[in-house]
Amino acid sequence: MTTPPEDLIALGRIIGGHGVRGWVKVQPFSSDSDVLALATQWWIGRPAGPLSGSSAPETPRVIDVLWARPHGSTYLASIKSVADRTAADQIKGHTVFVARQAFPALGVDEYYWVDLIGCKVTTDESGQIQTLGVVHEILDNPAHPILSVKQQCLDVKSNAMVDRLDDKARPIFSLIPFVAAHVEAVDLPEKTITTHWPTDF
């Protein structure tokens, strides 16, 4: 299979070689990156930017992973086609992707962060269900993850939900601890998260 699947998720970046056997060191992007140690195939491609010398990202190509394991705050991995330090350094800076369909199944009340991003967030704090906004990103916190929710409201003229803005025309965010005390339910098929979070906080 040479054509990248449509469900690739960026999980980390190769930051260089490690040792003389061609091992690579990967800086993970989030806690979902533990999938790096479980997937047998990665897709890697050089991103766009001044360091890569390209205005467009490189089309990812597939590689076979012999093993990968945590190493402090990074991951070490052995790649089938990378046999020495020189070859490992040649893919430094490449983004590492894994197909979402390759992610292992989770247990009850466990979620991959990538599945929560874009979910509509509602709150019943006032006694009625109200739309609070959409999940913009997940913030890693030692105690628990935090949902960064971009607040939205109904625009009467267009009858559509639009971002709420502050006095300087910047989006307003709610930061909601992703714990049972504040999150009532997550419905991934419907892409909705029900919370008890105050609308003005």
Buried (B, 14 or more C-beta within 10 A) or exposed (E): EEEBBEEBBBBBBBBBBBEEEBBBBBBBBBEBBBBBBEBEBBBBBBBEEEEBEEEEEBEBEBBEBEEBEEEEEBBBBBBEEBEEBEBBBEBBBBBBBBBBEBBEEEEEEEBBBBBBBEBBBBBEBEEEEEBBBBBBBBBEEEEEBBBBBBBBBEEEEEEEBEBBEEEEEEEBBBEBBBEEEBBBEBEEEEBBBBBEBEBEE
